[in-house]
Every structure is written in C-alpha cells, then in structure tokens.
C-alpha cells in the first residue's frame, strides 16, 4: 500500500515532517490522516493537554537554547505565521480543543497539519519558522517529487 511508504523524519528538532511523493497526495493518504486525527478526543484521552512542552529555539552560530512555555495561543500564532509562507495551507486542525478546562498556561490544540512547499522551507526567512520545535499534536507536510529523492 502506497501510504505505508511515507517517510516520517524527526529532524534535529522534534517537529514531525511528513514527506509525501507528489502522486501520493492525490491518493487517500491526507484524508485518512485527517480522519484519524479527527477521532482524537479528550473524553477517551487520545488527545490531551500539552503539559511539559517547550519550544527550543537555537542558533547554530551561538549554540544556545532558550526554552519558552508553549500555550494554545502560541501554537495558534505559530500556525498563522506558517500560513503566511507562500503556497502553504492548513490541511486540518488549527483550532483550540472544544469544551475543555485545560489551564491557559498549557496547550490545548486539535491535531494539526500544515502543508509548506519544500522550495519555501529552504529560504532563510522560513527555515527557522518551519523547523521551530513544538512538542504537541502538530506536523508539517511536504510534497516532494521523485527527482528530490
């Protein structure tokens, strides 16, 4: 099955990138991912608060890491910044969990996927943003042509 060939990479940061061959995008892969993500609920504990997550921002030149608390608001802001990248789009999620009592100091985000064109990721203004580390129900999807492999 084609969908089993998707490559999940955890880069130097922990954000998950899904690299899909361009012809797989027309398959049921993304709709299946959306369906499965949509099943996650607070009631059955398949989704929950982002309690211990931090965003680690690092500078290659300085080799310093700064930790900051990740909240629902900061994750939603990050999604909006990603969506300003030309060609990017929200595949699913991108909203706060509904009917929750999770304190504002934690994250409460529906499982989210954002598509960002590979050519845009390499641009200096976008690279740090796209590779920002978020430990939560969040992923970046990238389409690649066989020629890149």
N, CA, C and O atoms as a DFTB+ gen file, in Angstrom:
596 C
 N C O
     1  1       0.831      -1.179       0.000
     2  2       0.000       0.000       0.000
     3  2       0.876       1.243       0.000
     4  3       1.801       1.335       0.807
     5  1       0.615       2.188      -0.871
     6  2       1.441       3.382      -1.011
     7  2       1.609       4.148       0.291
     8  3       2.700       4.634       0.591
     9  1       0.552       4.256       1.054
    10  2       0.567       5.093       2.247
    11  2       1.579       4.608       3.275
    12  3       2.020       5.395       4.112
    13  1       1.950       3.360       3.236
    14  2       2.913       2.839       4.191
    15  2       4.332       3.273       3.852
    16  3       5.240       3.104       4.666
    17  1       4.532       3.823       2.675
    18  2       5.863       4.223       2.259
    19  2       6.214       5.646       2.648
    20  3       7.311       6.117       2.347
    21  1       5.310       6.332       3.306
    22  2       5.587       7.705       3.724
    23  2       6.753       7.699       4.707
    24  3       6.853       6.806       5.549
    25  1       7.615       8.670       4.606
    26  2       8.791       8.744       5.458
    27  2       8.531       9.763       6.555
    28  3       8.258      10.929       6.272
    29  1       8.613       9.337       7.779
    30  2       8.481      10.246       8.919
    31  2       9.884      10.546       9.420
    32  3      10.631       9.637       9.781
    33  1      10.231      11.805       9.440
    34  2      11.552      12.188       9.903
    35  2      11.443      13.095      11.112
    36  3      10.683      14.063      11.116
    37  1      12.189      12.776      12.108
    38  2      12.319      13.683      13.231
    39  2      13.668      14.350      13.058
    40  3      14.706      13.718      13.254
    41  1      13.660      15.608      12.695
    42  2      14.893      16.319      12.421
    43  2      15.568      16.706      13.726
    44  3      15.167      16.242      14.793
    45  1      16.588      17.550      13.653
    46  2      17.313      17.958      14.852
    47  2      16.363      18.527      15.899
    48  3      16.626      18.447      17.098
    49  1      15.279      19.092      15.444
    50  2      14.223      19.458      16.378
    51  2      13.212      18.323      16.326
    52  3      13.386      17.397      15.535
    53  1      12.182      18.358      17.122
    54  2      11.287      17.217      17.230
    55  2      10.023      17.338      16.418
    56  3       9.175      16.446      16.461
    57  1       9.876      18.416      15.682
    58  2       8.669      18.547      14.871
    59  2       8.678      17.450      13.816
    60  3       9.729      17.145      13.251
    61  1       7.551      16.867      13.549
    62  2       7.467      15.786      12.575
    63  2       7.179      16.358      11.199
    64  3       6.265      17.162      11.016
    65  1       7.973      15.927      10.245
    66  2       7.758      16.280       8.853
    67  2       7.283      15.032       8.136
    68  3       7.869      13.963       8.307
    69  1       6.260      15.143       7.358
    70  2       5.804      14.044       6.528
    71  2       6.155      14.393       5.095
    72  3       5.637      15.359       4.535
    73  1       7.035      13.605       4.509
    74  2       7.411      13.810       3.122
    75  2       6.582      12.861       2.275
    76  3       6.711      11.643       2.403
    77  1       5.734      13.399       1.415
    78  2       4.870      12.595       0.555
    79  2       5.285      12.781      -0.890
    80  3       5.472      13.908      -1.348
    81  1       5.429      11.689      -1.603
    82  2       5.635      11.827      -3.041
    83  2       4.417      12.520      -3.628
    84  3       3.288      12.285      -3.197
    85  1       4.653      13.370      -4.606
    86  2       3.593      14.216      -5.141
    87  2       2.376      13.416      -5.598
    88  3       1.244      13.849      -5.384
    89  1       2.590      12.250      -6.226
    90  2       1.437      11.478      -6.698
    91  2       0.669      10.818      -5.552
    92  3      -0.478      10.414      -5.743
    93  1       1.270      10.701      -4.374
    94  2       0.545      10.152      -3.234
    95  2      -0.468      11.142      -2.689
    96  3      -1.468      10.751      -2.086
    97  1      -0.206      12.428      -2.903
    98  2      -1.098      13.453      -2.378
    99  2      -2.490      13.290      -2.970
   100  3      -3.488      13.593      -2.316
   101  1      -2.556      12.811      -4.211
   102  2      -3.863      12.595      -4.834
   103  2      -4.512      11.300      -4.335
   104  3      -5.676      11.033      -4.634
   105  1      -3.762      10.503      -3.581
   106  2      -4.342       9.281      -3.011
   107  2      -5.153       9.652      -1.770
   108  3      -5.419      10.829      -1.524
   109  1      -5.532       8.671      -1.012
   110  2      -6.342       8.892       0.187
   111  2      -5.499       9.190       1.427
   112  3      -6.044       9.289       2.527
   113  1      -4.203       9.333       1.274
   114  2      -3.323       9.478       2.426
   115  2      -3.709      10.646       3.330
   116  3      -3.924      10.453       4.526
   117  1      -3.799      11.846       2.777
   118  2      -4.072      13.016       3.612
   119  2      -5.475      12.978       4.215
   120  3      -5.671      13.379       5.362
   121  1      -6.444      12.497       3.446
   122  2      -7.800      12.410       4.003
   123  2      -7.863      11.352       5.105
   124  3      -8.615      11.507       6.067
   125  1      -7.086      10.288       4.975
   126  2      -7.025       9.260       6.017
   127  2      -6.373       9.821       7.284
   128  3      -6.824       9.550       8.396
   129  1      -5.305      10.605       7.101
   130  2      -4.657      11.239       8.247
   131  2      -5.636      12.167       8.967
   132  3      -5.701      12.179      10.197
   133  1      -6.393      12.940       8.194
   134  2      -7.370      13.858       8.773
   135  2      -8.462      13.093       9.521
   136  3      -8.866      13.490      10.613
   137  1      -8.931      12.011       8.938
   138  2      -9.964      11.196       9.576
   139  2      -9.477      10.643      10.914
   140  3     -10.180      10.722      11.921
   141  1      -8.274      10.085      10.912
   142  2      -7.726       9.511      12.144
   143  2      -7.464      10.586      13.197
   144  3      -7.730      10.372      14.380
   145  1      -6.947      11.736      12.776
   146  2      -6.705      12.835      13.720
   147  2      -8.015      13.346      14.304
   148  3      -8.073      13.715      15.477
   149  1      -9.067      13.368      13.489
   150  2     -10.370      13.846      13.938
   151  2     -11.021      12.956      14.979
   152  3     -11.936      13.393      15.676
   153  1     -10.574      11.734      15.095
   154  2     -11.125      10.799      16.088
   155  2     -10.576      11.042      17.487
   156  3     -11.135      10.552      18.468
   157  1      -9.496      11.788      17.581
   158  2      -8.861      12.000      18.883
   159  2      -9.716      12.937      19.731
   160  3     -10.109      14.015      19.284
   161  1      -9.996      12.509      20.961
   162  2     -10.906      13.244      21.845
   163  2     -10.353      13.291      23.272
   164  3      -9.667      12.371      23.718
   165  1     -10.663      14.366      23.964
   166  2     -10.320      14.462      25.384
   167  2     -11.013      13.378      26.199
   168  3     -10.433      12.834      27.139
   169  1     -12.256      13.064      25.837
   170  2     -13.059      12.120      26.609
   171  2     -12.418      10.736      26.705
   172  3     -12.540      10.072      27.734
   173  1     -11.741      10.296      25.651
   174  2     -11.111       8.972      25.701
   175  2      -9.583       9.056      25.838
   176  3      -8.877       8.063      25.668
   177  1      -9.099      10.246      26.145
   178  2      -7.675      10.500      26.402
   179  2      -6.768      10.218      25.205
   180  3      -5.584       9.938      25.386
   181  1      -7.303      10.288      23.990
   182  2      -6.449      10.146      22.809
   183  2      -5.859      11.491      22.401
   184  3      -5.023      11.564      21.500
   185  1      -6.294      12.535      23.058
   186  2      -5.680      13.862      22.940
   187  2      -5.746      14.462      24.337
   188  3      -6.639      14.135      25.119
   189  1      -4.820      15.321      24.638
   190  2      -4.825      15.908      25.968
   191  2      -4.037      17.190      25.993
   192  3      -3.599      17.678      24.951
   193  1      -3.853      17.739      27.175
   194  2      -3.121      18.994      27.283
   195  2      -1.647      18.803      26.964
   196  3      -1.069      17.744      27.211
   197  1      -1.065      19.838      26.419
   198  2       0.368      19.866      26.191
   199  2       0.955      20.415      27.488
   200  3       0.956      21.625      27.711
   201  1       1.455      19.520      28.344
   202  2       1.861      19.907      29.699
   203  2       3.327      20.288      29.812
   204  3       3.657      21.332      30.373
   205  1       4.184      19.471      29.298
   206  2       5.616      19.648      29.524
   207  2       6.341      20.145      28.294
   208  3       7.568      20.066      28.224
   209  1       5.617      20.646      27.340
   210  2       6.258      21.039      26.101
   211  2       6.894      22.403      26.216
   212  3       6.390      23.299      26.893
   213  1       7.989      22.533      25.551
   214  2       8.685      23.805      25.417
   215  2       9.076      23.968      23.970
   216  3       9.210      22.990      23.234
   217  1       9.254      25.178      23.575
   218  2       9.782      25.466      22.251
   219  2      11.251      25.763      22.448
   220  3      11.609      26.672      23.198
   221  1      12.095      25.015      21.791
   222  2      13.525      25.246      21.897
   223  2      13.980      25.989      20.657
   224  3      13.934      25.459      19.547
   225  1      14.412      27.206      20.856
   226  2      14.925      27.981      19.742
   227  2      16.436      27.957      19.860
   228  3      16.991      28.258      20.917
   229  1      17.090      27.602      18.784
   230  2      18.532      27.506      18.863
   231  2      19.167      28.294      17.730
   232  3      18.582      28.479      16.662
   233  1      20.341      28.735      17.987
   234  2      21.114      29.443      16.982
   235  2      22.338      28.602      16.677
   236  3      23.095      28.241      17.578
   237  1      22.527      28.294      15.413
   238  2      23.676      27.485      15.011
   239  2      24.970      28.218      15.348
   240  3      25.959      27.595      15.734
   241  1      24.962      29.527      15.203
   242  2      26.168      30.314      15.458
   243  2      26.510      30.377      16.945
   244  3      27.679      30.291      17.321
   245  1      25.503      30.525      17.777
   246  2      25.739      30.755      19.192
   247  2      25.680      29.474      20.016
   248  3      26.282      29.400      21.087
   249  1      24.969      28.476      19.534
   250  2      24.804      27.201      20.243
   251  2      24.150      27.399      21.609
   252  3      24.573      26.809      22.603
   253  1      23.128      28.225      21.645
   254  2      22.391      28.496      22.876
   255  2      20.949      28.079      22.673
   256  3      20.387      28.286      21.597
   257  1      20.352      27.501      23.683
   258  2      18.946      27.126      23.604
   259  2      18.163      27.903      24.651
   260  3      18.565      27.991      25.810
   261  1      17.053      28.457      24.228
   262  2      16.147      29.163      25.127
   263  2      14.829      28.416      25.163
   264  3      14.261      28.096      24.120
   265  1      14.347      28.141      26.353
   266  2      13.074      27.439      26.499
   267  2      11.973      28.437      26.827
   268  3      12.152      29.330      27.655
   269  1      10.848      28.275      26.175
   270  2       9.681      29.096      26.479
   271  2       8.470      28.183      26.566
   272  3       8.423      27.136      25.919
   273  1       7.504      28.578      27.356
   274  2       6.289      27.780      27.534
   275  2       5.454      27.812      26.261
   276  3       5.290      28.862      25.640
   277  1       4.938      26.671      25.886
   278  2       4.050      26.589      24.727
   279  2       2.616      26.580      25.229
   280  3       2.222      25.717      26.013
   281  1       1.852      27.541      24.769
   282  2       0.445      27.640      25.136
   283  2      -0.403      27.454      23.883
   284  3       0.116      27.423      22.767
   285  1      -1.691      27.333      24.078
   286  2      -2.598      27.254      22.931
   287  2      -2.412      28.478      22.050
   288  3      -2.330      28.368      20.827
   289  1      -2.348      29.637      22.676
   290  2      -2.196      30.888      21.930
   291  2      -0.908      30.901      21.113
   292  3      -0.915      31.311      19.952
   293  1       0.200      30.454      21.710
   294  2       1.472      30.479      20.974
   295  2       1.475      29.474      19.823
   296  3       2.073      29.733      18.779
   297  1       0.811      28.326      20.003
   298  2       0.733      27.357      18.899
   299  2      -0.133      27.895      17.765
   300  3       0.200      27.717      16.593
   301  1      -1.237      28.549      18.102
   302  2      -2.102      29.128      17.067
   303  2      -1.382      30.256      16.329
   304  3      -1.541      30.404      15.118
   305  1      -0.593      31.052      17.051
   306  2       0.202      32.107      16.410
   307  2       1.220      31.500      15.455
   308  3       1.437      32.018      14.360
   309  1       1.841      30.405      15.870
   310  2       2.825      29.738      15.016
   311  2       2.167      29.237      13.727
   312  3       2.739      29.366      12.645
   313  1       0.987      28.676      13.842
   314  2       0.260      28.202      12.660
   315  2      -0.013      29.364      11.716
   316  3       0.171      29.234      10.506
   317  1      -0.449      30.497      12.253
   318  2      -0.732      31.661      11.407
   319  2       0.526      32.160      10.704
   320  3       0.461      32.576       9.547
   321  1       1.660      32.125      11.381
   322  2       2.926      32.519      10.744
   323  2       3.275      31.563       9.607
   324  3       3.709      32.000       8.541
   325  1       3.089      30.266       9.826
   326  2       3.362      29.290       8.767
   327  2       2.454      29.513       7.566
   328  3       2.881      29.358       6.422
   329  1       1.206      29.874       7.824
   330  2       0.246      30.063       6.732
   331  2       0.533      31.314       5.910
   332  3      -0.047      31.494       4.839
   333  1       1.413      32.173       6.392
   334  2       1.826      33.345       5.612
   335  2       2.913      32.995       4.593
   336  3       3.215      33.803       3.714
   337  1       3.496      31.818       4.700
   338  2       4.500      31.376       3.727
   339  2       3.781      31.099       2.415
   340  3       2.778      30.385       2.408
   341  1       4.268      31.646       1.305
   342  2       3.598      31.429       0.015
   343  2       3.415      29.943      -0.297
   344  3       4.356      29.154      -0.211
   345  1       2.193      29.582      -0.658
   346  2       1.880      28.204      -1.035
   347  2       1.512      27.300       0.121
   348  3       1.115      26.155      -0.098
   349  1       1.633      27.787       1.351
   350  2       1.295      26.934       2.495
   351  2      -0.211      26.889       2.672
   352  3      -0.935      27.780       2.228
   353  1      -0.671      25.825       3.335
   354  2      -2.105      25.707       3.602
   355  2      -2.334      24.827       4.818
   356  3      -1.544      23.934       5.126
   357  1      -3.430      25.101       5.494
   358  2      -3.843      24.291       6.629
   359  2      -4.539      23.052       6.090
   360  3      -5.533      23.162       5.372
   361  1      -4.027      21.872       6.429
   362  2      -4.633      20.625       5.961
   363  2      -5.763      20.189       6.885
   364  3      -6.818      19.754       6.421
   365  1      -5.545      20.304       8.177
   366  2      -6.607      20.036       9.146
   367  2      -6.187      20.571      10.503
   368  3      -5.013      20.854      10.739
   369  1      -7.156      20.703      11.385
   370  2      -6.895      21.191      12.735
   371  2      -6.766      22.700      12.769
   372  3      -7.545      23.426      12.151
   373  1      -5.764      23.155      13.505
   374  2      -5.518      24.585      13.603
   375  2      -6.472      25.316      14.526
   376  3      -6.625      26.534      14.434
   377  1      -7.118      24.572      15.421
   378  2      -8.088      25.171      16.335
   379  2      -7.834      24.680      17.753
   380  3      -7.250      23.619      17.973
   381  1      -8.286      25.473      18.696
   382  2      -8.235      25.070      20.097
   383  2      -9.216      23.926      20.326
   384  3     -10.265      23.859      19.685
   385  1      -8.869      23.030      21.241
   386  2      -9.800      21.965      21.617
   387  2     -11.090      22.585      22.141
   388  3     -11.065      23.632      22.788
   389  1     -12.200      21.943      21.862
   390  2     -13.501      22.452      22.301
   391  2     -13.863      21.889      23.672
   392  3     -13.459      20.785      24.036
   393  1     -14.621      22.661      24.412
   394  2     -15.180      22.226      25.698
   395  2     -14.134      21.613      26.623
   396  3     -14.312      20.502      27.122
   397  1     -13.059      22.331      26.846
   398  2     -12.018      21.815      27.741
   399  2     -11.847      22.754      28.929
   400  3     -12.286      23.904      28.904
   401  1     -11.208      22.243      29.951
   402  2     -10.911      23.056      31.136
   403  2      -9.403      23.089      31.384
   404  3      -8.953      23.234      32.521
   405  1      -8.641      22.955      30.321
   406  2      -7.178      22.966      30.414
   407  2      -6.732      24.401      30.709
   408  3      -7.133      25.323      29.998
   409  1      -5.910      24.607      31.743
   410  2      -5.441      25.962      32.061
   411  2      -4.704      26.604      30.880
   412  3      -4.072      25.919      30.076
   413  1      -4.801      27.926      30.798
   414  2      -4.227      28.661      29.666
   415  2      -2.710      28.549      29.578
   416  3      -2.141      28.807      28.518
   417  1      -2.051      28.175      30.655
   418  2      -0.592      28.067      30.607
   419  2      -0.133      26.824      29.845
   420  3       1.056      26.672      29.566
   421  1      -1.065      25.941      29.510
   422  2      -0.756      24.738      28.745
   423  2      -1.351      24.845      27.352
   424  3      -2.112      25.767      27.059
   425  1      -1.006      23.912      26.510
   426  2      -1.551      23.894      25.160
   427  2      -2.757      22.985      25.057
   428  3      -2.805      21.918      25.669
   429  1      -3.729      23.420      24.276
   430  2      -4.938      22.623      24.034
   431  2      -5.309      22.793      22.565
   432  3      -6.153      23.617      22.215
   433  1      -4.667      22.005      21.717
   434  2      -4.803      22.159      20.273
   435  2      -5.326      20.876      19.648
   436  3      -4.908      19.779      20.018
   437  1      -6.246      21.021      18.696
   438  2      -6.682      19.863      17.912
   439  2      -5.493      19.395      17.077
   440  3      -4.661      20.215      16.687
   441  1      -5.394      18.091      16.793
   442  2      -4.314      17.623      15.925
   443  2      -4.300      18.446      14.637
   444  3      -5.330      18.637      13.992
   445  1      -3.113      18.926      14.282
   446  2      -2.978      19.909      13.211
   447  2      -1.896      19.508      12.223
   448  3      -0.840      19.001      12.601
   449  1      -2.181      19.745      10.953
   450  2      -1.194      19.542       9.889
   451  2      -1.205      20.762       8.983
   452  3      -2.262      21.243       8.575
   453  1      -0.011      21.255       8.675
   454  2       0.163      22.390       7.776
   455  2       1.066      21.943       6.638
   456  3       2.115      21.341       6.866
   457  1       0.652      22.241       5.412
   458  2       1.488      21.959       4.246
   459  2       2.349      23.183       3.971
   460  3       1.848      24.307       3.955
   461  1       3.652      22.965       3.753
   462  2       4.573      24.029       3.361
   463  2       5.375      23.517       2.170
   464  3       5.951      22.431       2.243
   465  1       5.427      24.283       1.064
   466  2       6.197      23.849      -0.102
   467  2       7.685      23.691       0.241
   468  3       8.261      24.528       0.937
   469  1       8.282      22.638      -0.243
   470  2       9.690      22.363       0.024
   471  2      10.577      23.526      -0.401
   472  3      11.520      23.874       0.311
   473  1      10.291      24.127      -1.543
   474  2      11.104      25.241      -2.039
   475  2      11.071      26.430      -1.081
   476  3      12.030      27.200      -1.023
   477  1       9.994      26.587      -0.339
   478  2       9.880      27.700       0.607
   479  2      10.622      27.418       1.911
   480  3      11.076      28.348       2.579
   481  1      10.747      26.159       2.273
   482  2      11.414      25.807       3.528
   483  2      12.881      26.211       3.495
   484  3      13.439      26.617       4.515
   485  1      13.503      26.102       2.338
   486  2      14.932      26.387       2.217
   487  2      15.264      27.870       2.313
   488  3      16.428      28.225       2.498
   489  1      14.281      28.732       2.194
   490  2      14.540      30.171       2.252
   491  2      14.888      30.568       3.683
   492  3      14.234      30.134       4.631
   493  1      15.928      31.401       3.832
   494  2      16.396      31.761       5.183
   495  2      15.307      32.312       6.100
   496  3      15.303      32.009       7.293
   497  1      14.395      33.104       5.574
   498  2      13.343      33.679       6.415
   499  2      12.359      32.621       6.908
   500  3      11.700      32.815       7.930
   501  1      12.257      31.510       6.192
   502  2      11.273      30.484       6.532
   503  2      11.854      29.316       7.314
   504  3      11.135      28.674       8.079
   505  1      13.128      29.028       7.140
   506  2      13.705      27.811       7.706
   507  2      13.531      27.735       9.221
   508  3      13.059      26.723       9.740
   509  1      13.907      28.792       9.932
   510  2      13.776      28.791      11.396
   511  2      12.322      28.615      11.820
   512  3      12.029      27.912      12.787
   513  1      11.414      29.261      11.088
   514  2       9.991      29.175      11.421
   515  2       9.462      27.757      11.219
   516  3       8.774      27.217      12.085
   517  1       9.781      27.162      10.081
   518  2       9.259      25.831       9.756
   519  2       9.862      24.760      10.656
   520  3       9.200      23.768      10.962
   521  1      11.092      24.944      11.080
   522  2      11.749      23.931      11.906
   523  2      11.669      24.241      13.397
   524  3      12.365      23.618      14.198
   525  1      10.838      25.187      13.767
   526  2      10.650      25.510      15.185
   527  2      10.089      24.282      15.894
   528  3       9.175      23.622      15.399
   529  1      10.643      23.996      17.040
   530  2      10.329      22.771      17.757
   531  2       9.058      22.937      18.583
   532  3       8.968      23.820      19.436
   533  1       8.093      22.089      18.321
   534  2       6.854      22.083      19.102
   535  2       6.541      20.636      19.453
   536  3       6.387      19.797      18.565
   537  1       6.448      20.343      20.742
   538  2       6.091      19.004      21.194
   539  2       4.592      18.983      21.430
   540  3       4.136      19.224      22.547
   541  1       3.842      18.703      20.418
   542  2       2.395      18.700      20.531
   543  2       1.787      18.038      19.317
   544  3       2.509      17.495      18.481
   545  1       0.476      18.072      19.207
   546  2      -0.206      17.420      18.081
   547  2      -0.108      18.278      16.821
   548  3      -1.106      18.809      16.333
   549  1       1.111      18.399      16.308
   550  2       1.374      19.331      15.215
   551  2       2.383      18.726      14.251
   552  3       3.360      18.109      14.676
   553  1       2.152      18.898      12.961
   554  2       3.083      18.384      11.954
   555  2       3.106      19.295      10.743
   556  3       2.149      20.016      10.461
   557  1       4.216      19.245      10.040
   558  2       4.370      19.944       8.769
   559  2       4.439      18.882       7.688
   560  3       5.185      17.911       7.813
   561  1       3.665      19.061       6.627
   562  2       3.663      18.135       5.499
   563  2       4.347      18.791       4.314
   564  3       4.161      19.978       4.046
   565  1       5.137      18.001       3.612
   566  2       5.904      18.491       2.474
   567  2       5.716      17.532       1.312
   568  3       5.856      16.320       1.478
   569  1       5.398      18.066       0.128
   570  2       5.323      17.238      -1.080
   571  2       6.686      17.260      -1.751
   572  3       7.313      18.312      -1.867
   573  1       7.137      16.104      -2.188
   574  2       8.397      16.043      -2.924
   575  2       8.184      15.291      -4.224
   576  3       7.332      14.409      -4.325
   577  1       8.975      15.660      -5.207
   578  2       8.980      14.927      -6.467
   579  2      10.086      13.890      -6.376
   580  3      11.048      14.060      -5.627
   581  1       9.949      12.846      -7.120
   582  2      10.940      11.778      -7.099
   583  2      12.343      12.316      -7.376
   584  3      13.326      11.759      -6.888
   585  1      12.441      13.374      -8.143
   586  2      13.736      13.924      -8.503
   587  2      14.513      14.403      -7.273
   588  3      15.743      14.408      -7.295
   589  1      13.812      14.810      -6.188
   590  2      14.484      15.242      -4.969
   591  2      15.075      14.073      -4.203
   592  3      16.011      14.245      -3.423
   593  1      14.530      12.883      -4.424
   594  2      14.996      11.722      -3.682
   595  2      16.253      11.196      -4.307
   596  3      16.814      10.211      -3.830
